[in-house]
């Protein structure tokens, strides 16, 4: 079986500081034909927390995070209801389902099932596991799964961080570990579906 890929694919966008979730939401909306939304507006509406050294990158005062690997940006999977409320307020015909890592049985099949139906899979993971050697501090990060290959057991992530490749092939077992509580907080993924 060859790779299963979303159609259309994502137009990769770059995140503002600590705004990987807002950038992922931007890409989901744009791919879905809902237009291009301002990333900073999305970050504000999602309540993204930034670092003290990032305050000059934003036009309004943003909440300040207290420590990494806990509350940077937003807690994406735990913010599913907030994101759904935002989509509803903008009359966008999408809905998100949250899946914590401990609830997922068979990550590769779950991803493949949704990519096959052209549904977005938005992952929240401990970036140090995937980007080891490139990061000195373990952080939580978001990316989107653009394709999955069950034969090679890999997925292509679209990563909004400006200092990385925009499309990165990752081992699914590594992605599974990166979402687990092995590195701190338990994370997971969001499935984005069209409202019928």
C-alpha positions as CSV (number, residue, x, y, z in Angstrom):
1,X,0.0,0.0,0.0
2,X,1.4,3.4,-0.9
3,X,1.1,6.6,1.1
4,X,-2.4,8.1,1.8
5,X,-2.2,11.8,1.3
6,X,-4.7,14.7,1.9
7,X,-6.1,16.3,-1.2
8,X,-5.6,19.2,-1.4
9,X,-2.3,19.3,0.6
10,X,-1.5,22.0,3.1
11,X,0.0,25.4,2.2
12,X,2.7,25.5,4.9
13,X,2.5,28.6,7.0
14,X,5.0,29.9,9.6
15,X,4.1,30.5,13.2
16,X,4.6,33.6,15.4
17,X,6.3,32.8,18.7
18,X,4.5,30.1,20.7
19,X,1.6,30.1,18.1
20,X,2.0,26.7,16.6
21,X,-1.6,25.9,17.4
22,X,-2.9,29.1,15.8
23,X,-0.7,28.4,12.7
24,X,-2.1,24.8,12.5
25,X,-5.6,26.1,12.7
26,X,-4.8,28.7,10.0
27,X,-3.6,25.9,7.7
28,X,-6.6,23.7,8.4
29,X,-9.0,26.5,7.6
30,X,-7.1,27.5,4.4
31,X,-6.9,23.9,3.2
32,X,-10.6,23.5,3.9
33,X,-11.5,26.5,1.7
34,X,-12.6,28.7,4.6
35,X,-10.1,31.5,3.8
36,X,-6.9,32.8,5.4
37,X,-7.4,34.0,8.9
38,X,-5.0,36.3,10.8
39,X,-2.8,34.1,13.0
40,X,-2.4,36.7,15.8
41,X,-6.2,37.1,16.0
42,X,-6.6,33.3,16.3
43,X,-3.9,33.2,19.0
44,X,-5.6,35.9,21.0
45,X,-9.0,34.2,20.7
46,X,-7.5,30.9,21.7
47,X,-5.7,32.5,24.8
48,X,-2.2,31.5,23.7
49,X,0.5,32.2,26.3
50,X,3.8,33.6,25.2
51,X,7.3,34.0,26.7
52,X,8.4,37.3,28.2
53,X,10.9,37.7,25.4
54,X,8.0,37.5,22.8
55,X,5.9,40.4,24.0
56,X,7.1,42.8,21.2
57,X,6.0,40.4,18.5
58,X,2.3,41.0,19.3
59,X,0.1,44.1,19.0
60,X,-1.8,43.4,22.3
61,X,-0.7,42.2,25.7
62,X,-0.8,38.4,25.7
63,X,-0.9,36.1,28.7
64,X,2.6,35.1,29.8
65,X,3.5,31.4,30.3
66,X,4.9,30.3,33.6
67,X,7.0,27.4,32.5
68,X,7.8,25.3,29.4
69,X,6.4,21.8,28.8
70,X,3.3,22.9,30.8
71,X,1.5,26.0,29.4
72,X,3.3,27.3,26.4
73,X,1.1,28.4,23.6
74,X,-2.2,26.6,24.3
75,X,-2.8,23.1,25.6
76,X,-4.2,22.1,22.2
77,X,-6.0,18.8,22.9
78,X,-7.4,20.2,26.1
79,X,-8.6,23.2,24.2
80,X,-10.8,21.3,21.8
81,X,-14.0,22.9,23.2
82,X,-12.5,26.4,22.9
83,X,-11.5,25.8,19.3
84,X,-14.9,24.3,18.5
85,X,-16.6,27.4,20.1
86,X,-14.3,29.7,18.0
87,X,-15.3,27.8,14.8
88,X,-19.0,28.0,15.7
89,X,-18.7,31.8,16.4
90,X,-17.2,32.3,12.9
91,X,-19.8,30.1,11.3
92,X,-17.1,27.6,10.0
93,X,-18.5,24.2,9.2
94,X,-15.9,22.2,11.0
95,X,-15.8,20.3,14.3
96,X,-12.9,18.8,16.2
97,X,-12.7,15.6,18.3
98,X,-9.9,15.3,20.9
99,X,-8.1,12.0,21.5
100,X,-5.6,11.8,24.4
101,X,-2.7,9.4,23.9
102,X,-3.9,6.9,26.4
103,X,-7.2,6.6,24.5
104,X,-5.6,5.9,21.2
105,X,-5.5,2.2,20.2
106,X,-3.4,1.8,17.0
107,X,-2.1,5.3,16.1
108,X,-1.2,4.4,12.5
109,X,-4.6,3.0,11.7
110,X,-6.4,5.9,13.3
111,X,-4.4,8.4,11.3
112,X,-4.8,6.4,8.1
113,X,-8.6,6.1,8.6
114,X,-9.0,9.9,8.8
115,X,-6.5,10.9,6.1
116,X,-8.3,8.4,3.8
117,X,-11.5,10.4,4.4
118,X,-9.6,13.7,3.8
119,X,-10.0,14.8,7.4
120,X,-7.3,16.8,9.2
121,X,-5.2,15.1,11.9
122,X,-3.6,17.7,14.2
123,X,-1.0,16.3,16.6
124,X,0.3,17.8,19.8
125,X,3.6,16.2,20.9
126,X,6.8,16.6,22.9
127,X,9.1,18.0,20.2
128,X,12.4,16.8,21.8
129,X,11.5,13.2,20.9
130,X,11.1,14.0,17.2
131,X,13.7,16.8,16.9
132,X,16.3,15.4,19.3
133,X,19.7,17.1,19.0
134,X,18.1,20.2,17.6
135,X,16.4,21.3,20.8
136,X,18.1,21.7,24.2
137,X,14.8,21.9,26.1
138,X,11.8,19.6,25.9
139,X,8.8,21.6,24.6
140,X,5.3,20.9,23.4
141,X,4.6,21.6,19.8
142,X,1.8,21.1,17.2
143,X,1.9,20.0,13.6
144,X,-0.4,18.5,11.0
145,X,-0.3,15.1,9.4
146,X,-0.4,15.5,5.7
147,X,0.2,11.8,4.7
148,X,0.7,8.4,6.2
149,X,2.4,5.3,4.8
150,X,1.4,2.1,6.6
151,X,4.0,0.0,4.8
152,X,7.0,2.1,6.0
153,X,5.1,3.1,9.2
154,X,5.8,6.8,8.6
155,X,3.9,10.0,8.4
156,X,4.6,13.4,6.9
157,X,4.2,16.3,9.3
158,X,3.7,19.9,8.2
159,X,5.5,21.9,10.9
160,X,4.9,25.6,11.3
161,X,8.2,26.3,13.2
162,X,10.2,28.7,11.0
163,X,13.6,27.0,11.8
164,X,12.6,23.5,10.6
165,X,11.7,21.8,7.4
166,X,8.1,22.5,6.6
167,X,7.5,18.8,5.7
168,X,9.2,16.2,7.8
169,X,8.8,12.4,7.5
170,X,8.6,10.8,11.0
171,X,8.4,7.3,12.3
172,X,4.9,6.6,13.6
173,X,6.3,4.8,16.7
174,X,8.4,7.9,17.5
175,X,5.3,10.1,17.0
176,X,3.3,7.8,19.3
177,X,6.0,8.1,22.1
178,X,6.2,11.9,21.6
179,X,2.5,12.2,22.4
180,X,2.7,10.0,25.5
181,X,3.3,11.0,29.1
182,X,6.8,9.6,28.9
183,X,8.3,13.1,28.6
184,X,5.9,14.9,31.0
185,X,2.3,15.9,30.2
186,X,0.1,13.5,28.3
187,X,-0.7,14.9,24.9
188,X,-2.6,13.5,21.8
189,X,-4.4,14.7,18.7
190,X,-7.4,16.4,17.2
191,X,-9.4,15.1,14.3
192,X,-11.1,17.8,12.2
193,X,-14.3,16.9,10.4
194,X,-16.8,18.8,8.3
195,X,-20.1,19.4,10.0
196,X,-22.8,17.5,8.1
